[in-house]
Amino acid sequence: MMLSDIAFPELPEWVEPDESAAAQGIRVELAELNDAWSALSQPGRRSFAAPGRVMFRVPGTAIYDIRDGRHIAVCPEAHADPDELRLFILGSCMGAALMQRGLLPLHGSAVAIDGQAYGIVGESGAGKSTLAAAFLQAGFPLISDDVIALDFSEEFVRPLVIPSYPQQKLWQQSLDGFGISNESLRPIFKRETKFAVPLKAGYHSQPLPLAGLFELDKTERNEPSLVPVAKLDRLSLLRRHTYRNFWLDRLGMTDWHFRMTAGMAARIDVYRLERPTSGFTAPELVKRMLHILSKEGWSP
C-alpha cells in the first residue's frame, strides 16, 4: 500500500485503508531536498546510498530520497514531466525501498502458471514485457512487470513473488504484433512510442512461490534456443539481473544478497532463452517455454 502526495493513475485506489495497512505501507511526499543532496552527493556518482537510505537526482525531473523502505521524499524540478516523475518513483525508488525491506528486486516480469510464479529477466530491450504479454494472451495472468519483488521469509521453502500493479509497458512494435491499438493508451514519455497498457483482466493479485526463471536475450541466429543454466552460473545471473544492483555494496547488503540468491538458485529451475533479433517471436517462445515446463512436471 502507498499513501502519496502525488496522484498515481497507474495504481488501484485504496478507498478506506485500515491503520495496520497504512503503517506497513510506503509514504510518498513532496519535500525540499536540494540542501540534503548537496551535502551527500559525491563527484562522479549519480546517487548516494548507505544502510537505510538512498538518494539520487534525475536532472530536469527530481531529487528522490528513500529511507528505511517506508518513506519516499520527492523534490520535483521546475517543469518536470509528471509521467517521468512517477516512472522513477515506481521504478528506482521502489527498487531501493524493496532492498531496504529485505525484499530482492529482479529486473523482469513474472507470470502465474498453475499456482506458481515464473520470472522473465533480462537486460533492457530484451523483450521481457512482450513475452509476459504473450503469456497473458495465452491465458496466464501477469503478477508483475519490470520489477519482480521476492520475499525470502523463513517460513517459505522458495521465495514468494509479490504482485505489483495491473499495468504493462509495451513498445509500439509489440502492440502491433498483438494487434492492440494505441488509441486509448498513454505514452510512457512524451513523443515516445512506449505505452502504458492497463490490465482490466488477467492480473494475479496474490503472492505465489517462485518456481523458475528464464533469462531472455537476443541472438543473431534465426531460431530461438532454450537451455538450462548450470547451477554454478546462476549466482552471477541473479546478481546481473538484480534491479539497481549497484546499490547493494553501499547498502551493506552484499552478503545478504549472496545468501538469498545461493539458496534460491538451488531450489528453482533456471533457463537461458535466446530469441532472434528480427521478427515477432513471442507466441512461439511461449510454446517452447510451456513445453519445457510440461517436461519438468507441469501439465498444460
C-alpha positions in Angstrom: 0.0 0.0 0.0 1.2 3.5 -0.8 0.0 6.8 0.7 1.1 9.7 -1.6 1.0 13.4 -2.1 1.3 12.6 -5.8 -1.5 11.1 -7.8 -0.8 7.7 -9.5 -3.4 6.9 -12.1 -1.5 3.6 -12.7 -2.3 2.2 -9.3 -5.6 1.0 -7.9 -7.1 3.3 -5.2 -7.4 2.3 -1.6 -10.9 3.5 -0.7 -10.7 3.0 3.1 -7.2 1.9 4.2 -7.0 0.5 7.7 -4.4 1.6 10.2 -2.3 -1.5 10.1 -2.1 -1.5 6.3 -1.1 2.2 6.4 1.6 1.5 9.0 3.1 -1.1 6.7 2.8 0.9 3.6 5.1 3.4 1.9 4.6 7.2 2.3 5.4 9.4 -0.7 5.6 13.1 0.0 6.8 16.3 -1.6 9.8 17.8 0.2 12.7 20.2 -0.2 15.8 18.1 -0.8 18.3 20.4 -2.5 20.4 21.0 0.6 20.5 17.3 1.6 21.5 16.3 -1.9 24.3 18.9 -2.0 25.6 17.6 1.3 25.5 13.9 0.4 26.2 13.7 -3.3 29.7 12.9 -4.5 31.6 13.9 -7.7 31.3 11.2 -10.3 28.3 9.5 -8.7 24.7 9.9 -9.7 23.4 8.6 -6.4 24.1 8.3 -2.6 23.5 5.0 -0.9 24.1 3.9 2.7 22.3 1.5 5.0 18.7 2.6 5.3 19.0 5.5 2.8 19.2 6.1 -0.9 19.2 9.4 -2.7 19.5 10.2 -6.4 18.8 13.0 -8.8 17.4 12.8 -12.3 18.4 16.1 -14.0 15.3 18.0 -15.2 13.0 15.7 -13.2 13.5 15.5 -9.4 15.6 14.6 -6.4 14.5 11.4 -4.7 15.2 10.3 -1.1 14.2 6.7 0.0 14.5 5.8 3.7 14.1 2.5 5.6 11.7 1.1 3.0 8.9 3.2 4.3 9.4 6.8 3.1 10.0 8.3 -0.3 10.5 12.1 -0.5 10.4 13.8 -3.9 11.7 17.2 -4.8 10.5 17.9 -8.4 12.4 20.3 -10.6 10.7 23.1 -12.5 8.7 21.9 -15.5 9.3 18.2 -14.7 7.2 15.8 -16.7 4.7 14.2 -14.3 4.8 10.9 -16.2 8.6 10.8 -15.9 8.4 11.9 -12.2 6.1 8.9 -11.4 8.2 6.5 -13.5 11.2 6.9 -11.3 9.1 6.5 -8.1 7.6 3.2 -9.3 10.9 2.1 -10.7 14.2 3.1 -9.0 12.6 4.3 -5.8 10.6 1.2 -5.3 13.7 -0.9 -6.1 15.6 0.8 -3.3 12.6 0.5 -0.9 12.3 -3.2 -1.6 16.0 -3.7 -0.8 15.6 -1.7 2.4 12.7 -4.0 3.4 14.8 -7.2 2.8 13.0 -8.0 -0.5 15.1 -8.8 -3.5 14.1 -6.9 -6.7 14.9 -8.6 -10.0 14.7 -6.7 -13.3 11.9 -8.5 -15.1 8.3 -9.6 -15.4 6.5 -12.5 -13.7 3.6 -14.7 -14.8 1.4 -17.2 -12.9 1.3 -20.8 -14.2 -0.6 -23.5 -12.3 -0.3 -21.8 -8.9 3.4 -20.9 -9.2 5.3 -17.9 -10.5 7.8 -17.9 -13.3 10.1 -14.9 -13.8 11.4 -13.5 -17.1 14.6 -11.5 -16.5 17.0 -9.8 -18.9 18.6 -6.5 -20.0 16.6 -3.5 -21.1 15.2 -4.1 -24.5 15.4 -7.9 -24.3 11.6 -8.2 -24.7 10.6 -9.2 -21.1 7.3 -7.3 -21.1 6.4 -8.5 -24.6 7.0 -12.1 -23.6 4.9 -11.7 -20.5 2.2 -10.1 -22.6 2.3 -13.2 -24.9 1.8 -15.4 -21.8 -1.2 -13.1 -20.8 -2.8 -13.6 -24.2 -2.3 -17.4 -23.8 -4.3 -17.3 -20.6 -1.6 -17.0 -17.9 -2.0 -13.9 -15.6 0.6 -11.3 -15.0 2.0 -10.9 -11.5 4.4 -8.0 -12.1 6.0 -6.1 -14.9 9.5 -4.5 -14.9 10.4 -5.4 -11.3 9.9 -8.8 -9.6 9.8 -8.5 -5.8 11.0 -11.6 -4.0 10.1 -12.3 -0.3 12.5 -14.6 1.5 10.6 -15.0 4.7 11.9 -18.1 6.6 8.6 -20.0 6.5 8.8 -20.4 2.7 11.0 -23.0 1.0 11.1 -20.9 -2.1 10.8 -17.1 -2.3 7.3 -15.6 -2.9 6.8 -13.2 -5.8 4.9 -10.2 -4.5 2.4 -8.7 -7.0 3.0 -5.2 -8.3 0.1 -3.4 -10.0 -2.1 -4.2 -13.1 -0.2 -2.5 -15.9 2.4 -3.3 -18.5 4.7 -1.1 -20.6 4.9 -2.1 -24.2 6.6 -0.7 -27.3 4.5 0.1 -30.4 6.2 -2.8 -32.2 4.8 -5.2 -29.6 1.4 -3.6 -29.7 1.4 -4.2 -33.5 2.4 -7.8 -33.0 -0.5 -8.4 -30.6 -2.9 -6.4 -32.8 -3.5 -3.9 -30.0 -4.5 -0.3 -30.8 -2.7 2.5 -29.0 -5.6 4.9 -29.5 -6.7 4.8 -25.8 -3.2 4.3 -24.3 -0.9 6.8 -22.6 2.7 7.1 -23.7 5.3 6.4 -21.0 7.2 9.5 -22.1 6.0 12.3 -24.4 7.0 11.8 -28.0 8.0 8.2 -27.3 6.4 5.0 -28.7 6.2 3.1 -25.5 2.8 2.9 -23.9 1.3 2.1 -20.5 -1.2 -0.8 -21.0 -3.6 -1.2 -18.1 -4.9 -4.6 -17.4 -8.7 -5.0 -16.9 -8.3 -8.7 -16.6 -5.5 -11.2 -16.3 -3.8 -9.8 -13.3 -2.8 -12.1 -10.4 -3.1 -10.1 -7.2 -1.8 -12.7 -4.6 1.8 -13.8 -3.9 3.0 -17.0 -5.4 6.1 -19.2 -4.9 8.8 -18.7 -7.5 9.3 -22.0 -9.4 11.7 -20.8 -12.2 13.4 -18.1 -14.0 14.0 -17.6 -17.7 16.9 -15.2 -18.8 15.8 -13.7 -22.1 18.5 -12.5 -24.5 18.7 -11.6 -28.2 20.6 -13.6 -30.8 21.6 -13.1 -34.5 20.5 -16.7 -35.2 17.3 -17.3 -37.0 15.9 -19.8 -34.5 15.3 -19.4 -30.7 17.1 -21.6 -28.2 16.2 -22.6 -24.7 18.7 -24.4 -22.5 19.1 -24.9 -18.7 21.6 -22.7 -16.8 24.2 -24.6 -14.8 24.0 -24.1 -11.0 27.5 -22.6 -10.9 26.3 -19.9 -13.4 23.1 -19.0 -11.6 24.6 -16.7 -8.9 26.2 -14.4 -11.5 22.9 -14.4 -13.4 21.0 -13.4 -10.3 23.5 -10.7 -9.4 23.4 -9.4 -13.0 19.6 -9.1 -13.1 19.1 -7.7 -9.6 17.4 -4.4 -10.1 19.7 -1.5 -9.4 22.4 -3.9 -8.2 25.0 -1.1 -8.0 23.4 -0.1 -4.6 23.9 -3.5 -2.9 27.5 -2.9 -1.7 26.8 0.6 -0.4 23.6 -0.6 1.3 25.7 -3.2 3.1 23.6 -6.0 1.5 26.2 -7.9 -0.5 26.4 -10.8 2.0 22.6 -10.9 2.3 22.3 -11.0 -1.4 24.7 -13.9 -1.7 22.9 -15.9 0.9 19.5 -15.3 -0.5 20.4 -16.0 -4.1 22.5 -19.0 -3.3 19.6 -20.6 -1.5 17.2 -19.7 -4.3 19.5 -20.9 -7.1 19.4 -24.4 -5.6 15.6 -24.6 -5.4 14.3 -23.2 -8.7 14.7 -24.1 -12.3 16.7 -21.6 -14.4 16.9 -21.4 -18.2 18.5 -19.2 -20.8 16.2 -18.3 -23.6 17.6 -16.6 -26.8 15.3 -15.0 -29.3 16.1 -13.8 -32.9 16.6 -10.0 -33.1 14.1 -9.8 -36.0 10.5 -10.9 -36.3 7.8 -11.2 -33.7 8.5 -14.5 -31.9 6.9 -14.0 -28.5 4.0 -16.5 -29.1 6.4 -19.2 -30.4 8.7 -18.6 -27.3 5.7 -19.1 -25.0 5.0 -22.5 -26.7 8.6 -23.6 -26.2 8.7 -22.5 -22.6 5.4 -24.3 -21.8 6.8 -27.4 -23.5 9.9 -27.3 -21.2 7.8 -26.8 -18.1 5.5 -29.7 -19.1 8.6 -31.9 -19.3 9.5 -30.8 -15.8 6.2 -31.9 -14.4 3.7 -29.1 -15.2 0.6 -30.3 -17.1 -1.0 -27.8 -19.6 
